[in-house]
Amino acid sequence: MAKLRTAGLNLRVLVDRQVLVFFGDKPVIDKATGAFVGGWESLGLEPDGSTQGHSREVTSTNTNLTGGQIATSYTAGGISGTVDGIAGSPVMRHIENPGAVVEGGTIYGAHSSDVARAYVAFVRKYDSGLVHIWVSREKADLTIASNTASKDPAAVPVAITYKNGDDSFYYEERFYMLGKGDAVVAVAPKVFQDVNDLAAQIAAGTAFHPEASEAGMTAMVIATEDSNGTELEVIPEEEPEEGTGG
């Protein structure tokens, strides 16, 4: 057990953040540098005082037993989140009305049951130089319920509903330290991948680093044991079966 009362608090001051979305089917983030490859798009600007929320619902049921005993069972519920954006970016407009059609310079929007679906990534930079990338493993539902205009730019809440994948995981995350080495071991990465032609893709404009880390990043590695030497379980990456072409 930790002997210092400050151990594990890991207090950090957030100095920059960015939300990126991917509407395609095969999102890729380079594991070594955190570069976003392919069709990732920025949500747009966030108000300075906005927050990024994330909640995981767990409901409990109590069963009264004889002798005054109570058994409690738990059921996993919805996984949701919110982020504030400034209206006007192409991504925000698409989320607000994903079924809109553009023809002859005019946008035609219909009130329908269409919902924007995309992979969502949060990039958070701390004053220590640490960069944290959190990304959903499955497409999330994105909706904007209301959008009001005022003289000054105002926050527009974007509601996010996450989903578990077939492997029961719904997100993955990695940490990077600007200009330093060391490591982070994640649960069997799905979106984070090794990109061999990264330099060429960045030069061609098909890959980019988020604005919080334009100079590039170096991956860190999380230790596989805790402070008292207990081994932590790390799920290894799956090896492709023979004949599958993986």
C-alpha positions, 0 to 999 in steps of 0.5 A: 500500500502507498505510504504517502498521503499524496501518492496516487493523486496525480494532480495535473493542471490542464492547459489545452484540450481538443476534441476530434471525431472520425466518421469513417470505419477504420480510425487510426492513431499512431502509437509511437507519436500520437499522430492522427491518420486519415479522416480525423476532423476537429470538433472546432473551438471550445469556450475557455471555461467549458468542461468535458463530462463523462459518466458511466451508469451502474444501477443496483438492486437490493434483495432482502434475505432472511436474518436481516441480510441484504444481497446487492446486485449491480447492472451496467447502464448507459455510458454517456458524455458531453462536450461544449463546442462553438457552433459554426464548424463543419463538424458541429453543423453535421452533428446538429443535422446529419441528414442535411443536403446541400444543393446549389449552395442551399442547405436543406435540413429535415427533422428526422431520426438521423443521428451523427455517429463517429469515433471520438478522441479527446486530447488533453495537454497538461502543464507538465508537458504530459499529453493524454489521448482518450479515444472510443473503440466504437462509434458513438452517437452525437447529438445537439439538442438546442442551439441558440445564438447570442452576440458573443459566442456561446457554448453548444452542448454536444451529447455523446452516447458511447457503446461497448464493442464485441470485446466489451471495451469501449475506450482506450487511452495512451499518454505521451510526454513531449520531448521525452522517452519512457512508455505506456502499455494499453489494453490490446489497442484497436485504434492506436496502431503502428504507422510505417509511412507516417512521415510521408502521410504528414507531408501529404496532408493525410495525417497530422498531430493535434494542435496541442503537440505540433512538434511531435510526441514520444510514447511513454510506458506504464509500469506493470506493477504497483508501488508494493510490487504487485503485478498488474494484469496486462491484456496482450495484443492478439496474435493473428491466426494462421491463414487469416491474412492478419 
